Structures are given as C-alpha cells and as structure tokens.
Amino acid sequence: MATAPSPRLEPAYRRRAPHPLHAILLAFPLALFSCALLSDITYVESAEMQWSNFSAWLITGGLIFGAPVLLWAAIAFVRGRKGATRTPALAYFLLILVMWVAGLVNAFKHSQDAWSSVGTTGVILSAVSALAAIASAWLLHAAKEPRA
C-alpha cells in the first residue's frame, strides 16, 4: 500500500532569495570599502600619500557600484509585502543607505588637502562603510530561503 507524501511544513513566511545580479553588485562595495579601510589605516601608519589616493579611488568605485545596490534595495523595500518580510528588507535598506552615505561623506573627506585628507575621521568613515557593507552582505545571505 502506497503512502501519500507527507506535506512539508511551510514556514509562516518565506523570504525570497536575492537576485544573482544584486548579490554580484553588492560584492563590489563590500570589497572596495573594505580595501579602502585597509589603505586608510596604511596611510595613517606610513604617511605615504599614495595610500590616500588609493583610498579615494576605492571609495569612488564603492560608491559607483553601491548606487544601483541602494536603488535596488529601496525598490525592494517599497515593493515588499507587509508583515514579517518587511523588517529584514528595512534593515537591509538602512544598512545599504548607511554604507553609501558614509562612503559619500568619506569621498568628500578624501578630497580635502593632501595631509589632512584621511586622519581619524577618514578611518572612522571607512570603517563605518566597510562594516555596513559586511553586515548588509551577511543579512542578504541570511535572507536566502532554504533549499530542500
């Protein structure tokens, strides 16, 4: 006698996996802002001006690739359904927003006079951008629905 397959228990809500292009675009700000933090720390320790230039270019690249990620996160948040899936979308959007705004302020900080372009403020802004990028990537990865 054949038995019917047992119904799989469905969770109260399902989070959709991120679009692959969105995840690829997020990888760029993650790497670029993290490397900008490392080059800022190196600049503070060595006072070699080229490290500040590296940071400025890395931050600019992070902002360029972070803009479509921010737009995508905003659209996903606005279009999101009500309920339990809205809270992770809001947290993700806010992390991406913090990453991008801190990166923009940091880009303006790095455009100042050569010797005062980084300093403690630049390192802190780079750390905020990098940590927000890391946290948003972790949150995006955690949002994937489990595969059976």
N, C-alpha and C positions, 0 to 999 in steps of 0.2 A: 504494500500500500504506500503510495507516494504521499509525502507530506508537503504542504504548501510552504514556500519560503517564509521565514519569519520576517515581519516588517521591520525595517530598520528604524530605530528610534530617531526621529528628527529633532534637532535642537530647536529651541524656542525661536531662534533667529539664525539666519545664515549670513555670514559675511562673504562677499564676493572677493575672489582673488583679484589682485590688481592687474591691469592690462600690462602685458610684457613691455610695451614701449614706455609706459610710465615708469616701470621699475628700472629700465635701462637709462632713462633720462635722469632719474634720481641718483644713479651711481656716479654721475659726473660731479654734481655738487658735493657729494659725500667725499670723493677722493680729492677734489680741488680745494675745498675748505679745510680738510684735514692737513693736506700738504702746505697750505698757506699758514696754518698754525705752526707747523714744524719749521718753516722757513722764517717766520717771525721770531720764534724762540732762538733760532740760529743767529739771526741778525742782532738780537739783543745781547747775545753772548759774545759775538765776534766784532760787531760794528762794521762789518763789510757791507757796503752799500748795495751790492748786487743782490743780496738776500732780500732786501726790501723791495727791489724791483721784481724779483721772482714772486714775492707775495702779492704784489699789486696785480700781476698778470694772472696768477692763480685765482685771486678773488674775483677778478673780472670774468674769467671763464666760469667760475661757480655761479656768478650772477646771470650770465647769459644762458647757461643750461638750467639754472634754477627757476627762471621766469616761466617757461612752459610747465614746469612741475607745479609751481604755485598756481598758475591759471587752471591746470587740470584738477588740482586739489580743491580749489574754490568751486569749480563747476560740479565736482563730485559731491561736495558738501551741500550745495544748494539743491541739487537734484536728488539727494539722498532721501530715503524713506524716513518716516517718523519712527521713533522707538529706539530699540537697542542698538541698531546700526548707526544711528546718528552721532552718538557720543564718540566712538573711535574716529569717525570722519572729522568731527570738530577738533579733536585732539591732534590729528594728523595735519589738518589745515593750519592750526595755530603753530605747530612746530615748524612747518614749512615757512609760514609767514615770519616767525622769529628768525629763522635761518636767513631768509632773504633780506629782511630789513637790517639785521645786524651786519650782514655782508655789504649792504649798500653804504651804511654808515662807515664801515671799515674801509671801503674803497675811497670814500671822501677823506678819511683819516690818512690813508696811504698817499694821497695826492698832495699832502702838505709839504713843507720844506723838508729837504732830504734827511737831516739828522733827527728831526722831531716827528718823522712820519710814522714810526711804529710805537715805541715806548710801551708803557704798561697798558694804556688804553687800546692800542692796536692788538696787543697779545690777548687781552680780555675779549675784545670783539671777535677776534679769530677763534678763540676758544668757544664763545657762545655760538658762532656759526657752525663750527665743526661738531659740537655736542648736539645741537639741534638737528643737524643733518644725520648724525648717527642715530639719535633717538627716533627720528621720523622713518629712517630706513628699517629700524627694528620694529617699529609699530606697523609699517607697511607689510613686513614679512610675517608678523604675528597675525595680521588680518586675513591671511590666506585661509580659505576654508579647507578642512582636512579632506584628503582624497581617500576614497575607500578602496 
